[in-house]
Amino acid sequence: MLLWGSVCVILITSIIIFCRQKDPPPINGVYKQPGKWYPLKYVAFLIILQLRRWQNSYGMKSAKKQAGYGVQSHASPAMMDIAQPLSSDAKAFDAVFFIAANKDGYYFAAGTERRHHGVINGLCYIAVPGKGLLCSSKLPDTVLFGAKDEEFGAEGLALKLERPMRKWKLTYKGKMWVFNTYMLTCCHNPEEQNLKRESFYNTVSSYII
Protein backbone atom coordinates (compact mmCIF):
# COMPACT_ATOMS: atom_id res chain seq x y z
CA MET A 1 0.00 0.00 0.00
CA LEU A 2 2.82 2.36 0.92
CA LEU A 3 4.54 1.53 -2.37
CA TRP A 4 1.47 2.41 -4.42
CA GLY A 5 1.06 5.64 -2.46
CA SER A 6 4.67 6.61 -3.20
CA VAL A 7 4.20 5.83 -6.90
CA CYS A 8 1.07 7.99 -7.04
CA VAL A 9 2.81 10.88 -5.28
CA ILE A 10 5.78 10.69 -7.66
CA LEU A 11 3.49 10.46 -10.68
CA ILE A 12 1.33 13.41 -9.61
CA THR A 13 4.42 15.48 -8.76
CA SER A 14 5.96 14.70 -12.15
CA ILE A 15 2.74 15.71 -13.96
CA ILE A 16 2.56 18.99 -12.03
CA ILE A 17 6.21 19.79 -12.77
CA PHE A 18 5.71 18.91 -16.44
CA CYS A 19 2.59 21.07 -16.79
CA ARG A 20 4.30 24.02 -15.10
CA GLN A 21 7.28 23.76 -17.40
CA LYS A 22 7.53 26.81 -19.66
CA ASP A 23 7.78 26.52 -23.43
CA PRO A 24 10.80 28.09 -25.18
CA PRO A 25 10.20 31.67 -26.34
CA PRO A 26 9.25 32.25 -30.00
CA ILE A 27 12.08 33.06 -32.39
CA ASN A 28 12.08 36.83 -33.03
CA GLY A 29 8.97 36.95 -30.90
CA VAL A 30 6.90 35.38 -33.70
CA TYR A 31 7.88 31.83 -34.71
CA LYS A 32 7.03 29.24 -32.08
CA GLN A 33 9.46 26.47 -31.15
CA PRO A 34 8.59 22.89 -30.15
CA GLY A 35 7.20 22.97 -26.62
CA LYS A 36 6.59 20.39 -23.92
CA TRP A 37 3.55 18.98 -25.72
CA TYR A 38 5.36 18.61 -29.05
CA PRO A 39 6.24 14.87 -28.72
CA LEU A 40 2.65 13.99 -27.78
CA LYS A 41 1.21 16.06 -30.63
CA TYR A 42 3.71 14.57 -33.07
CA VAL A 43 2.72 11.01 -32.19
CA ALA A 44 -1.01 11.84 -32.28
CA PHE A 45 -0.86 13.42 -35.73
CA LEU A 46 1.40 10.66 -37.01
CA ILE A 47 -1.28 8.14 -36.02
CA ILE A 48 -4.00 10.25 -37.67
CA LEU A 49 -1.92 10.54 -40.85
CA GLN A 50 -1.34 6.79 -40.99
CA LEU A 51 -5.04 6.10 -40.46
CA ARG A 52 -5.87 8.51 -43.28
CA ARG A 53 -3.42 6.74 -45.57
CA TRP A 54 -5.00 3.39 -44.82
CA GLN A 55 -8.45 4.85 -45.36
CA ASN A 56 -7.39 6.37 -48.68
CA SER A 57 -5.76 3.16 -49.90
CA TYR A 58 -8.95 1.21 -49.22
CA GLY A 59 -11.08 4.01 -50.63
CA MET A 60 -9.23 3.91 -53.94
CA LYS A 61 -10.58 0.39 -54.50
CA SER A 62 -14.18 1.43 -54.09
CA ALA A 63 -16.27 3.61 -56.37
CA LYS A 64 -15.49 7.32 -56.10
CA LYS A 65 -18.10 9.59 -54.61
CA GLN A 66 -18.78 13.25 -55.09
CA ALA A 67 -16.26 15.06 -52.91
CA GLY A 68 -14.33 18.25 -52.45
CA TYR A 69 -10.75 18.81 -53.51
CA GLY A 70 -8.83 15.73 -52.38
CA VAL A 71 -8.22 12.03 -52.89
CA GLN A 72 -11.85 11.29 -53.75
CA SER A 73 -11.89 13.84 -56.58
CA HIS A 74 -8.43 13.05 -58.01
CA ALA A 75 -6.81 9.77 -58.95
CA SER A 76 -3.56 10.51 -57.11
CA PRO A 77 -1.62 13.27 -55.31
CA ALA A 78 0.30 13.80 -58.56
CA MET A 79 -2.95 14.84 -60.25
CA MET A 80 -3.65 17.36 -57.50
CA ASP A 81 -0.23 19.03 -57.58
CA ILE A 82 -0.40 20.21 -61.21
CA ALA A 83 -2.00 23.09 -63.06
CA GLN A 84 -5.75 22.62 -62.80
CA PRO A 85 -8.34 23.40 -65.51
CA LEU A 86 -9.85 26.85 -65.08
CA SER A 87 -13.61 27.15 -65.00
CA SER A 88 -15.47 29.38 -67.45
CA ASP A 89 -15.79 32.11 -64.83
CA ALA A 90 -13.83 35.22 -65.84
CA LYS A 91 -12.36 35.44 -62.33
CA ALA A 92 -11.24 31.79 -62.17
CA PHE A 93 -7.64 31.26 -61.09
CA ASP A 94 -5.16 28.57 -60.07
CA ALA A 95 -2.29 29.68 -57.86
CA VAL A 96 0.90 28.49 -56.18
CA PHE A 97 3.01 30.40 -53.66
CA PHE A 98 6.33 29.71 -51.97
CA ILE A 99 8.18 31.42 -49.14
CA ALA A 100 11.51 30.53 -47.53
CA ALA A 101 14.15 31.91 -45.17
CA ASN A 102 17.39 30.80 -43.57
CA LYS A 103 19.42 31.58 -40.48
CA ASP A 104 21.74 33.91 -42.43
CA GLY A 105 18.95 36.41 -42.98
CA TYR A 106 18.02 35.61 -46.57
CA TYR A 107 14.32 35.62 -47.41
CA PHE A 108 12.57 34.56 -50.57
CA ALA A 109 8.98 34.71 -51.76
CA ALA A 110 7.49 33.94 -55.16
CA GLY A 111 4.02 33.23 -56.40
CA THR A 112 1.99 32.97 -59.57
CA GLU A 113 -1.73 33.00 -60.18
CA ARG A 114 -2.89 31.55 -63.49
CA ARG A 115 -5.83 33.25 -65.17
CA HIS A 116 -7.55 33.14 -68.54
CA HIS A 117 -6.02 34.50 -71.78
CA GLY A 118 -2.41 33.78 -70.81
CA VAL A 119 -2.40 36.22 -67.89
CA ILE A 120 -0.39 35.58 -64.73
CA ASN A 121 -0.45 37.54 -61.48
CA GLY A 122 3.13 36.98 -60.38
CA LEU A 123 5.70 38.32 -57.96
CA CYS A 124 9.20 37.58 -56.71
CA TYR A 125 10.99 39.01 -53.67
CA ILE A 126 14.49 38.28 -52.39
CA ALA A 127 15.80 39.86 -49.18
CA VAL A 128 19.61 39.91 -49.17
CA PRO A 129 21.49 40.93 -45.99
CA GLY A 130 23.47 44.09 -46.63
CA LYS A 131 21.71 44.74 -49.93
CA GLY A 132 18.03 45.09 -49.12
CA LEU A 133 14.78 43.81 -50.55
CA LEU A 134 15.00 42.94 -54.24
CA CYS A 135 11.74 43.02 -56.20
CA SER A 136 10.89 41.65 -59.62
CA SER A 137 10.95 44.37 -62.26
CA LYS A 138 7.21 45.06 -62.68
CA LEU A 139 6.29 45.23 -58.99
CA PRO A 140 4.08 46.62 -57.53
CA ASP A 141 2.30 45.74 -60.80
CA THR A 142 1.83 41.96 -60.68
CA VAL A 143 0.11 41.42 -64.04
CA LEU A 144 2.32 39.37 -66.39
CA PHE A 145 1.48 38.38 -69.95
CA GLY A 146 2.42 35.60 -72.36
CA ALA A 147 1.84 32.60 -70.10
CA LYS A 148 1.40 29.24 -71.79
CA ASP A 149 -1.41 26.85 -70.92
CA GLU A 150 -0.85 24.81 -67.77
CA GLU A 151 2.27 26.77 -66.77
CA PHE A 152 2.84 28.85 -63.66
CA GLY A 153 4.92 31.70 -65.00
CA ALA A 154 5.50 34.47 -67.52
CA GLU A 155 7.96 37.27 -68.32
CA GLY A 156 10.96 35.52 -66.76
CA LEU A 157 9.24 34.13 -63.66
CA ALA A 158 8.64 30.37 -63.73
CA LEU A 159 7.48 27.89 -61.09
CA LYS A 160 7.75 24.34 -62.40
CA LEU A 161 6.72 21.09 -60.74
CA GLU A 162 9.43 18.41 -60.72
CA ARG A 163 8.18 15.87 -58.16
CA PRO A 164 4.54 16.02 -57.02
CA MET A 165 4.22 16.97 -53.35
CA ARG A 166 8.01 16.94 -53.06
CA LYS A 167 9.91 19.34 -55.30
CA TRP A 168 9.33 22.47 -57.37
CA LYS A 169 11.87 24.46 -59.39
CA LEU A 170 11.59 28.24 -59.06
CA THR A 171 13.45 30.51 -61.50
CA TYR A 172 13.48 34.21 -62.29
CA LYS A 173 15.36 35.73 -65.23
CA GLY A 174 15.26 39.49 -65.47
CA LYS A 175 15.95 42.76 -63.72
CA MET A 176 15.14 43.46 -60.10
CA TRP A 177 14.98 46.70 -58.21
CA VAL A 178 15.94 47.54 -54.63
CA PHE A 179 13.12 48.59 -52.33
CA ASN A 180 14.16 51.81 -50.58
CA THR A 181 12.47 51.94 -47.17
CA TYR A 182 13.90 55.40 -46.43
CA MET A 183 11.48 56.94 -48.89
CA LEU A 184 8.60 55.48 -46.91
CA THR A 185 9.80 56.20 -43.36
CA CYS A 186 11.41 59.64 -43.58
CA CYS A 187 8.08 61.45 -43.25
CA HIS A 188 6.23 61.74 -39.95
CA ASN A 189 3.03 63.13 -41.43
CA PRO A 190 0.77 60.23 -42.57
CA GLU A 191 -0.54 62.13 -45.62
CA GLU A 192 2.96 63.10 -46.68
CA GLN A 193 4.13 59.53 -46.15
CA ASN A 194 1.34 58.24 -48.40
CA LEU A 195 2.35 60.70 -51.12
CA LYS A 196 5.95 59.52 -50.82
CA ARG A 197 4.82 55.91 -51.06
CA GLU A 198 2.72 56.61 -54.17
CA SER A 199 5.58 58.51 -55.82
CA PHE A 200 7.99 55.71 -54.95
CA TYR A 201 5.77 53.03 -56.45
CA ASN A 202 5.27 55.03 -59.64
CA THR A 203 8.96 55.72 -60.16
CA VAL A 204 11.37 52.83 -59.90
CA SER A 205 14.88 54.20 -60.02
CA SER A 206 17.28 51.59 -58.72
CA TYR A 207 17.69 48.51 -60.93
CA ILE A 208 20.08 45.61 -60.74
CA ILE A 209 20.68 42.68 -63.08
Helices and strands as residue ranges (DSSP letters): H 2-20, H 38-59, H 77-80, E 94-101, E 107-114, G 116-118, E 119-128, E 132-136, E 143-145, E 152-154, E 157-163, E 167-172, E 176-179, H 182-185, H 190-202, E 207-208
